[in-house]
């Protein structure tokens, strides 16, 4: 029986810098198409777990050693990536230090997630889901 054709498996990481006020997040400016800002991430290599891939991609693109804190979700819309059908497993992670662009990243943007620019792929949707969770976890004022 032939092996079925399936979407490519990817990971993306929302990295919170826990050593900075307000816990800003790290975005990359993509050096390859599709252009624009995006969450750090990429393809899962054969032989690695999705957790290993998330830590590797974060390190390759930002220079940061991240701690995966939670699974944000799985994103599988066939149109989410203009290069072809991908399924992304998205993690929320924390890190400390100064990010540095590497691999597919042309530059780094450290930003308040509420003030992030428009993002490539479906990363605006992912960021919206992250912000919803982040707002819900904050203690009520009053």
C-alpha positions in Angstrom: 0.0 0.0 0.0 1.5 3.4 -1.0 2.2 5.9 1.8 -0.5 8.6 1.9 0.4 12.1 1.0 0.1 14.3 4.1 0.7 18.0 5.0 4.2 19.0 6.1 4.6 19.3 9.8 5.9 22.5 11.3 6.3 24.2 14.7 6.0 27.9 15.7 7.0 29.4 19.0 5.6 32.4 20.8 8.7 33.4 22.9 8.1 35.6 25.9 11.2 37.4 27.2 10.7 36.9 30.9 13.7 39.1 31.9 12.1 42.2 30.5 9.3 44.4 31.8 5.9 43.4 30.3 7.2 40.1 28.9 7.5 41.2 25.3 7.6 38.6 22.5 10.2 37.9 19.9 9.3 38.1 16.2 11.6 37.5 13.2 11.7 39.4 9.9 11.8 36.6 7.3 14.8 36.6 5.1 13.1 34.3 2.6 9.6 34.3 1.0 7.0 34.7 2.2 8.3 38.1 3.4 7.2 39.9 6.5 7.4 39.4 10.3 6.6 36.0 11.8 6.9 33.9 14.8 10.0 31.9 15.0 9.5 28.4 13.6 10.0 25.9 10.8 9.8 22.3 9.7 10.1 19.3 11.9 13.0 17.1 10.8 12.7 13.4 10.5 13.8 11.8 13.7 13.0 14.6 16.1 10.0 15.3 18.3 8.0 18.4 17.8 9.3 19.7 21.2 12.9 19.3 20.0 12.0 21.0 16.7 10.4 24.0 18.5 13.5 24.4 20.7 15.9 24.0 17.7 14.0 26.4 15.4 13.9 29.0 18.2 17.6 28.7 18.8 18.5 28.7 15.1 16.3 31.8 14.3 16.8 33.8 17.5 19.8 32.5 19.3 17.7 31.9 22.4 17.5 28.8 24.5 13.8 28.5 25.2 11.8 26.7 27.8 8.5 25.4 26.4 5.7 26.3 28.8 2.5 25.3 27.1 0.9 24.1 23.9 -1.1 27.0 22.4 -2.7 25.0 19.6 -2.5 23.1 16.3 -3.1 25.1 13.1 -4.1 23.2 10.0 -5.9 25.5 7.6 -4.7 24.2 4.1 -4.2 27.9 3.1 -2.1 28.9 6.1 1.2 28.7 4.2 1.4 29.9 0.5 4.2 27.4 -0.1 1.8 24.4 0.5 -0.3 22.7 3.1 1.4 22.6 6.5 0.2 21.8 9.9 1.8 23.8 12.7 2.1 22.8 16.4 2.4 26.1 18.3 4.1 26.5 21.7 4.4 29.3 24.2 7.9 29.5 25.6 10.0 31.7 27.8 13.6 32.8 27.4 16.1 35.3 28.8 18.8 37.3 27.0 19.2 39.2 23.8 17.9 37.6 20.7 20.0 37.6 17.6 18.8 36.9 14.0 20.0 33.7 12.4 19.0 31.0 9.9 15.8 32.3 8.0 15.6 35.4 10.2 16.9 38.7 8.6 16.2 40.7 11.7 14.7 40.4 15.2 11.8 42.5 16.5 11.1 42.5 20.3 7.7 43.9 20.8 4.7 44.2 23.1 2.4 41.5 21.6 -0.5 44.0 21.6 1.6 46.3 19.3 2.9 43.7 16.9 2.9 44.4 13.1 0.9 42.4 10.6 2.4 38.9 10.4 3.1 36.4 7.6 1.2 33.0 7.3 -1.6 32.7 9.8 0.5 34.1 12.6 -1.9 37.0 13.2 -4.5 34.4 14.1 -2.0 32.5 16.3 -1.0 35.8 18.0 -4.7 36.6 18.6 -5.2 33.2 20.3 -2.1 33.8 22.4 -3.3 37.3 23.4 -6.7 35.9 24.4 -5.0 33.3 26.7 -2.6 35.9 28.1 -5.4 38.3 28.9 -7.5 35.6 30.5 -4.6 34.5 32.8 -4.0 38.0 34.2 -5.5 38.7 37.6 -8.5 41.1 37.6 -7.8 44.6 38.8 -9.9 46.3 41.3 
